Amino acid sequence: MALLSGGARRVRDEESTRDRTVLLNQFLLSGVTLVVTVVALLLGEVLRPASHIIGVAVIYLGAVAAVLIPWTRLPHWAAGILPIIDIVAIGFIRESAPTAGLGLLWAFPAMWIASVYGFIGVIASTAATTAMLIVLTALDPAARLTASLFLLPILIAALGVLVAIYTRRSHVQRELLEKQSAYLKRSVDRARRQEAVVTEVLDAVDFGVTRITRSGDLVLTNEAHARLQGSSTWSGEDIPAFAADGTTRLDADEAPLARARRGETFENELVWYGMPGEGRRALIVTARRLTDLDGSPAGAIVISRDVTNEEQALRAREDLVASVSHELRTPLTSIVGYLELALDAPELSPQTRRDLEVAERNAGRLLELVADILVVSASSRQGVRLLVHPERVDLSQILAAAVESIGPRAAERHITIDTSEVRPVSASVDPHRIRQVVDNLLSNAVKYNHDGGVVRAGLSSDDTDAWITVADEGPGISVDEQPHLFERFFRSDSVRNSTTHGSGLGLAISRDIVHAHNGEIFVHTRPGAGAAFTVRLPITFQEETR
């Protein structure tokens, strides 16, 4: 339909153009004829007035016909009759004054025919003009062959060719402009549709989006952004903002949008909006820089997501863990104290003393674990860090003690612990904390290994670092679960649905302990091929790099 309407519109434009050119050409010829007639009469060059009057009358009658005749209702070729009549009329005028050079008037109808009918019109007008010259020359006994008789048709043909070329070029340019205009219109319509779709999508999603220009102006924001922050201004500047702990008030220039306007970028920063109590929201805010096609800065985009329910659930879980840990610490302290009193008794048999020492050791470890849970719960809310008290120790002794402690549990499942790769390594570490890390790794290796399997423990060093490795032959860890392995309370789906119990805190606490020593812990695993955990610890502890 668009093509048909465009074609019809183009036909109407051409018809309107033809009407205008007929009128313009005829009136222009009439005006020039009037001027040259007056000049020729004043100079006395009109030798045959009757012939001159006939020619002029025919031209002016043509002008009247150009006004009265509806050329759009006639066939396309009909408009060519009028310039042919003009050529004949100009022949009468030239005959009336042979020496006045009035034959140049033939250029007007010749150029009009060339502009409307192209090169065919050039041939027709040139042929008509040449025929008139031949007839006029033949009827005039006094006429003789001169260069002007040959030059005039050639000149008219050359003018016609130039007009035809120019007209054709104009048509091509107009068609090109029409195509470009149509393409531009389609592009604008498509851009408007896309803008409408993007606006609808942005208003439909449940996360806030704000576009910031290079100068810091807000040019795009969706309804979710204002709804999440509880503000109708979309800026959130009239709502108090708090840091991740929920209690530290942020200044106006520390708010996410203010930082993004200054050109800062950040990822997944937790911000609380609203005073403590009912109605406040927790948002995860991300700011990223944008660039133009040429690589120059183009502003930034800020994305905010509501995580109020998740944060409240995490805090409720932390409160529960902290409460349970507080309740456990009191009876555990009593157990440890009574075990110490029992060990002070002189009449204990060697076997009983060993059993009580094992119980005391494990009760002490359990008490340390409860303390760590409390620290973890506090650090997640207040940013408290694990404290370490480094001293120079032999890591191989820590590893040997941990292997001895886990030995009975491994023996129950006929699991062998291979320590052939353990080498003496001296390092500045907190022995109790590193023992906790090794215990967690060995406990997991035994817990998730198959019956009759092998756990390989290794210890080595280079010039700067000590390396502890614990590898098992268990089921391994899937690729999707590996990024969450060191998260607190994380347990894989396969373990959660099994009879193997755990809190999901061991690896998280181990990671915090290793980081407190300026070290690293990472895992190499794949499903069905077991897991190998590696701990890197600096041999020399440096307080200032923490």
C-alpha positions in Angstrom: 0.0 0.0 0.0 2.8 2.4 0.8 4.4 1.7 -2.6 1.1 2.3 -4.4 0.4 5.5 -2.6 4.0 6.7 -3.2 3.6 5.9 -7.0 0.3 7.7 -7.2 1.7 10.7 -5.3 4.6 10.8 -7.7 2.3 10.7 -10.8 0.2 13.6 -9.3 3.4 15.6 -8.7 4.6 15.0 -12.3 1.2 16.2 -13.7 1.2 19.2 -11.5 4.8 20.0 -12.6 3.8 19.6 -16.3 0.9 22.1 -15.8 3.2 24.6 -14.2 5.9 24.2 -16.9 3.3 24.7 -19.7 2.1 27.9 -18.1 5.6 29.2 -17.3 7.0 28.4 -20.7 4.1 30.0 -22.5 4.0 33.1 -20.5 7.8 33.5 -20.6 7.6 33.1 -24.4 4.8 35.6 -24.6 6.7 38.2 -22.5 9.9 37.9 -24.6 7.9 38.0 -27.8 6.3 41.3 -26.6 9.7 42.8 -25.8 11.4 41.8 -29.1 8.3 42.9 -31.1 8.5 46.4 -29.6 12.2 46.6 -30.2 11.9 45.4 -33.8 9.1 47.9 -34.5 11.1 50.7 -33.0 14.1 49.8 -35.1 12.0 49.3 -38.2 13.1 45.8 -38.9 9.6 44.4 -39.3 9.2 44.0 -43.1 6.0 42.0 -43.2 3.6 43.2 -40.4 0.9 40.7 -41.4 3.1 37.7 -40.8 4.4 39.2 -37.6 0.9 39.8 -36.3 -0.1 36.2 -37.1 2.9 34.8 -35.2 2.3 37.0 -32.2 -1.4 36.3 -32.2 -0.8 32.5 -32.3 1.7 32.7 -29.3 -0.8 34.7 -27.2 -3.6 32.4 -28.1 -1.3 29.6 -26.9 -0.9 31.4 -23.6 -4.7 31.6 -23.3 -4.9 27.9 -24.1 -2.3 27.1 -21.5 -4.5 28.7 -18.9 -7.9 27.3 -20.0 -7.1 23.8 -21.1 -6.9 21.2 -18.2 -3.7 19.5 -19.3 -3.9 16.9 -16.5 -7.0 15.4 -18.1 -5.3 15.0 -21.5 -2.8 12.4 -22.5 0.8 13.0 -21.8 1.7 13.7 -25.4 -1.0 16.4 -25.8 1.0 19.0 -24.0 3.6 18.7 -26.8 1.2 20.2 -29.3 1.5 23.7 -27.8 5.3 24.1 -28.3 5.0 22.7 -31.8 2.4 25.4 -32.6 4.8 27.9 -31.0 7.6 26.8 -33.3 5.3 27.5 -36.3 4.3 30.8 -34.9 7.9 31.8 -34.3 8.5 30.9 -38.0 6.0 33.6 -39.0 7.6 36.1 -36.7 11.1 35.3 -38.1 9.7 35.6 -41.6 8.4 39.1 -40.8 11.9 40.3 -39.8 14.5 38.0 -41.4 17.5 40.1 -40.2 16.3 40.7 -36.6 17.5 37.3 -35.3 14.0 36.5 -34.0 14.7 32.8 -34.8 16.4 32.6 -31.4 12.9 32.4 -29.9 12.8 28.8 -31.1 15.0 28.0 -28.1 12.1 28.5 -25.7 9.7 25.7 -27.1 12.7 23.5 -27.9 14.0 23.6 -24.3 10.5 23.0 -22.9 10.0 20.0 -25.1 13.4 18.7 -24.1 12.6 19.1 -20.4 9.3 17.3 -20.7 10.0 14.5 -23.2 13.8 14.1 -22.9 16.0 13.2 -25.8 13.0 12.3 -27.9 11.8 15.9 -27.4 15.3 17.2 -28.4 15.1 15.3 -31.7 11.5 16.4 -32.3 12.1 20.1 -31.6 15.3 20.1 -33.6 13.6 18.4 -36.5 10.7 20.9 -36.3 13.0 23.9 -36.2 15.1 22.7 -39.1 12.0 22.0 -41.1 10.7 25.5 -40.5 14.1 26.9 -41.6 14.1 24.9 -44.7 10.5 25.9 -45.6 11.2 29.6 -44.9 14.4 29.5 -46.9 12.7 27.9 -49.8 9.8 30.4 -49.8 12.2 33.4 -49.7 13.7 34.0 -53.2 16.2 36.4 -51.7 17.4 34.0 -49.1 20.9 32.5 -49.4 22.8 29.9 -47.5 24.7 31.3 -44.6 26.4 29.8 -41.6 23.6 31.0 -39.3 21.1 28.7 -41.1 23.2 25.7 -39.9 24.3 27.2 -36.6 20.7 27.9 -35.3 19.5 24.2 -35.4 22.8 23.1 -33.9 22.5 25.7 -31.1 18.8 24.7 -30.4 19.8 21.0 -30.4 22.7 21.7 -28.0 20.4 23.7 -25.6 17.8 20.9 -25.8 20.5 18.3 -24.9 21.7 20.4 -22.0 18.1 20.9 -20.7 17.3 17.2 -21.1 20.5 16.2 -19.2 19.8 18.7 -16.5 16.1 17.6 -16.2 17.0 14.0 -16.1 19.6 14.7 -13.4 17.0 16.7 -11.5 14.5 13.8 -11.7 17.2 11.4 -10.4 18.1 13.7 -7.6 14.4 14.1 -6.7 13.9 10.3 -6.7 17.0 9.9 -4.5 15.7 12.5 -2.1 12.3 10.9 -2.0 13.9 7.5 -1.3 16.1 9.1 1.4 13.1 10.9 2.9 11.1 7.7 2.9 14.0 5.8 4.5 14.5 8.5 7.1 10.8 8.5 7.9 10.9 4.7 8.3 14.0 5.0 10.5 12.3 7.7 12.7 9.1 5.6 13.0 11.2 2.5 13.9 13.2 4.5 16.4 9.9 5.8 17.9 8.5 2.3 18.1 11.7 1.0 19.7 11.7 3.9 22.2 8.1 3.1 23.1 8.9 -0.5 23.6 12.0 0.3 25.7 9.9 2.7 27.8 7.2 0.1 28.3 9.8 -2.6 29.2 11.6 -0.3 31.6 8.3 0.6 33.3 7.3 -3.0 33.5 10.4 -4.4 35.2 10.8 -4.5 39.0 14.3 -3.0 39.1 15.2 0.7 38.8 17.1 2.1 35.8 18.5 5.6 35.6 20.5 7.0 32.6 22.9 9.8 33.4 24.5 12.0 30.7 28.2 13.0 30.6 27.3 16.3 32.2 25.4 14.6 35.1 21.8 15.2 34.0 19.1 12.5 34.4 17.7 11.8 30.9 16.0 8.5 31.5 14.5 6.8 34.6 11.7 4.3 35.0 8.9 4.1 37.5 10.5 1.3 39.4 13.4 3.5 40.5 11.0 6.0 42.2 8.9 3.2 43.6 11.8 1.4 45.1 13.2 4.5 46.8 9.7 5.6 47.8 10.2 9.0 46.2 8.3 10.8 43.5 11.4 12.8 42.6 13.3 9.8 41.2 16.5 11.1 42.8 16.1 9.8 46.3 17.8 12.9 47.6 14.9 13.6 50.0 15.1 10.2 51.6 17.8 9.4 54.1 20.3 6.8 52.9 22.3 4.4 55.0 25.3 2.2 54.4 25.1 -1.6 54.3 25.0 -1.9 58.1 21.7 0.0 58.1 22.8 2.5 60.7 25.6 4.6 59.2 24.0 7.7 57.6 25.3 8.6 54.1 25.8 12.2 53.2 24.2 13.6 50.1 27.4 13.4 48.1 27.8 9.7 49.2 24.5 8.6 47.8 24.8 6.2 44.8 23.3 8.7 42.2 25.6 11.5 43.4 28.6 9.2 43.1 27.6 8.1 39.6 27.2 11.7 38.6 30.8 12.3 39.6 31.9 9.5 37.3 32.4 6.7 39.9 31.6 3.1 39.1 30.6 0.5 41.6 29.1 -3.0 41.7 26.3 -4.4 43.9 26.6 -1.9 46.7 23.9 -2.3 49.4 22.2 0.9 50.5 19.2 1.3 52.9 16.7 4.0 52.1 14.5 5.3 54.9 14.8 5.6 58.6 15.0 2.4 60.7 11.6 1.0 61.2 8.7 0.2 58.9 8.8 1.0 55.2 12.6 1.2 54.7 14.0 -0.6 51.7 17.4 -2.2 50.9 18.6 -1.7 47.4 21.6 -3.3 45.6 22.9 -0.5 43.4 25.3 -0.8 40.4 26.8 2.1 38.4 28.5 1.5 35.1 30.1 3.9 32.6 28.8 4.1 29.0 30.8 5.0 25.9 29.9 6.3 22.5 30.7 4.5 19.2 34.0 6.5 19.0 35.0 5.4 22.5 34.4 8.8 24.2 32.5 8.9 27.6 28.7 9.0 27.2 27.6 9.1 30.8 26.5 6.3 33.1 23.7 3.9 33.9 22.6 3.2 37.4 20.6 0.0 38.2 19.0 -0.6 41.5 17.3 -3.8 42.8 15.1 -4.4 45.8 16.6 -6.9 48.2 14.7 -5.9 51.3 13.2 -9.4 51.8 16.5 -11.1 51.3 18.4 -8.8 53.7 15.7 -9.2 56.3 15.8 -13.0 55.9 19.6 -13.0 56.2 19.5 -10.8 59.3 16.8 -13.1 60.9 19.0 -16.1 60.2 22.1 -14.3 61.6 20.1 -13.4 64.7 19.0 -17.0 65.1 22.5 -18.3 64.7 23.8 -15.7 67.2 21.2 -16.6 69.7 21.8 -20.4 69.4 25.6 -19.8 69.6 25.1 -17.8 72.8 23.0 -20.5 74.2 25.6 -23.2 73.3 28.6 -21.3 74.6 27.5 -21.3 78.3 27.1 -25.1 78.6 30.2 -25.7 76.5 32.2 -23.5 78.8 31.0 -25.6 81.7 31.8 -28.9 79.9 35.4 -27.7 79.2 35.8 -26.6 82.8 34.6 -29.9 84.3 36.8 -31.9 81.9 39.8 -29.9 83.0 38.9 -30.7 86.7 38.5 -34.4 85.8 41.9 -34.4 84.1 43.5 -33.0 87.3 42.4 -36.2 89.2 45.5 -38.3 89.9 43.8 -41.7 90.0 42.7 -41.8 86.3 43.8 -44.7 84.2 45.9 -44.0 81.0 43.0 -44.9 78.7 40.5 -42.8 80.6 42.9 -39.8 80.6 43.3 -40.2 76.8 39.6 -40.3 76.3 39.1 -37.2 78.5 41.8 -35.4 76.6 40.1 -36.2 73.3 36.8 -35.0 74.8 38.5 -31.8 76.1 40.1 -31.2 72.8 36.9 -31.5 70.8 34.9 -29.5 73.3 37.5 -26.8 73.0 37.2 -26.9 69.2 33.5 -26.8 69.5 33.7 -23.8 71.8 36.1 -22.1 69.2 33.6 -22.9 66.5 30.8 -21.3 68.4 32.9 -18.2 68.9 33.7 -18.1 65.2 30.0 -18.3 64.4 29.4 -15.3 66.7 32.2 -13.4 64.9 30.8 -14.3 61.5 27.4 -13.1 62.6 28.8 -9.8 63.9 31.2 -9.3 60.9 28.4 -9.7 58.4 26.5 -6.8 60.1 29.2 -4.6 61.5 32.3 -5.4 59.4 34.2 -7.0 62.3 37.3 -8.9 61.1 38.7 -12.1 62.5 41.6 -11.4 64.8 44.8 -13.5 64.4 47.8 -13.8 66.7 50.7 -15.0 64.5 53.7 -16.8 65.9 56.5 -18.8 64.3 55.4 -22.5 64.1 56.0 -25.6 62.1 53.0 -26.1 59.8 53.7 -29.8 59.5 53.0 -30.3 63.2 49.6 -28.6 62.8 48.9 -30.8 59.9 50.0 -33.9 61.8 47.8 -33.1 64.8 44.8 -32.5 62.5 45.4 -35.8 60.8 45.6 -37.6 64.1 42.3 -36.0 65.3 40.4 -37.0 62.2 42.0 -40.5 62.1 39.2 -42.3 64.1 36.5 -41.0 61.8 38.5 -41.9 58.7 39.1 -45.4 60.1 35.4 -46.0 60.6 34.9 -45.8 56.8 38.3 -47.4 55.9 39.6 -44.1 54.4 43.3 -43.7 54.2 45.0 -40.4 54.8 48.2 -40.1 52.8 50.7 -37.6 54.3 53.7 -38.6 52.2 53.8 -35.1 50.5 54.0 -33.2 53.8 57.3 -31.4 54.3 58.5 -29.3 57.3 57.6 -25.6 56.7 58.0 -22.8 59.2 55.7 -19.8 58.9 54.3 -16.9 61.0 50.6 -17.9 61.5 48.0 -18.2 64.2 48.3 -21.9 65.0 44.8 -22.2 66.4 43.2 -20.5 63.4 45.2 -22.5 60.8 44.5 -25.7 62.7 40.8 -24.8 62.3 41.3 -24.4 58.5 43.1 -27.8 58.2 40.5 -29.5 60.4 37.7 -28.1 58.2 39.4 -29.3 55.0 40.2 -32.7 56.3 36.8 -33.1 57.8 35.1 -32.3 54.5 37.5 -34.6 52.6 36.6 -37.5 54.9 32.9 -36.6 55.1 32.4 -36.4 51.3 34.8 -39.2 50.3 33.5 -42.7 49.4 34.2 -45.7 51.8 37.7 -47.1 51.3 38.9 -43.9 49.5 42.1 -41.9 49.9 42.6 -38.4 51.3 45.9 -36.8 50.3 47.4 -34.1 52.5 50.4 -32.1 51.3 52.6 -29.3 52.6 55.3 -27.5 50.6 56.8 -24.0 50.3 58.6 -21.6 48.1 60.6 -18.5 48.8 57.5 -16.5 50.0 54.6 -18.8 50.6 53.6 -22.0 52.2 51.1 -24.3 50.3 48.7 -26.7 52.0 46.7 -29.1 49.9 43.9 -31.5 50.8 42.4 -33.7 48.0 39.7 -36.4 48.2 38.2 -38.9 45.8 34.6 -37.8 46.4 31.9 -36.9 43.8 33.3 -33.5 43.0 31.5 -30.2 42.7 29.4 -29.0 39.8 30.5 -25.9 37.8 27.3 -24.0 38.8 28.0 -24.5 42.5 31.7 -23.7 42.6 31.2 -19.9 42.7 29.1 -20.3 45.8 31.3 -22.8 47.6 32.8 -20.3 50.1 29.5 -18.6 50.8 28.2 -18.8 54.4 25.6 -21.5 54.9 25.9 -22.8 51.4 25.4 -26.5 50.8 25.1 -28.2 47.4 21.9 -29.8 46.3 23.4 -33.2 46.2 24.6 -32.9 49.8 21.5 -31.2 51.1 19.4 -34.2 50.0 21.7 -36.8 51.5 22.3 -38.0 55.0 25.6 -36.1 55.3 25.1 -33.3 57.8 26.8 -29.9 58.0 26.3 -26.2 58.7 27.8 -24.8 55.5 30.1 -22.5 57.6 33.3 -24.5 57.5 34.6 -23.2 54.2 33.4 -19.7 54.7 35.2 -19.5 58.1 38.3 -21.1 56.5 38.2 -18.5 53.8 38.0 -15.6 56.3 40.8 -17.1 58.4 43.1 -17.5 55.3 42.3 -13.9 54.2 43.1 -12.6 57.6 46.6 -14.1 57.1 46.8 -12.3 53.7 46.5 -15.7 52.0 44.2 -17.4 49.4 42.1 -20.6 49.3 40.8 -22.1 46.1 39.6 -25.4 44.8 40.2 -27.5 41.7 37.3 -29.9 41.0 35.0 -31.4 38.5 32.0 -33.7 38.9 33.1 -37.3 39.5 36.8 -36.5 40.0 37.0 -35.4 43.6 38.0 -32.0 44.9 41.5 -30.6 45.8 41.6 -27.5 48.1 44.8 -25.4 48.1 45.7 -22.9 50.8 48.4 -20.3 50.2 49.9 -18.7 53.3 52.6 -16.1 53.3 55.6 -17.4 55.3 56.1 -14.0 56.9 52.9 -12.3 58.3 52.6 -8.6 57.4 50.2 -6.6 59.4 50.1 -3.6 57.1 48.8 -5.6 54.1 45.7 -6.8 55.8 
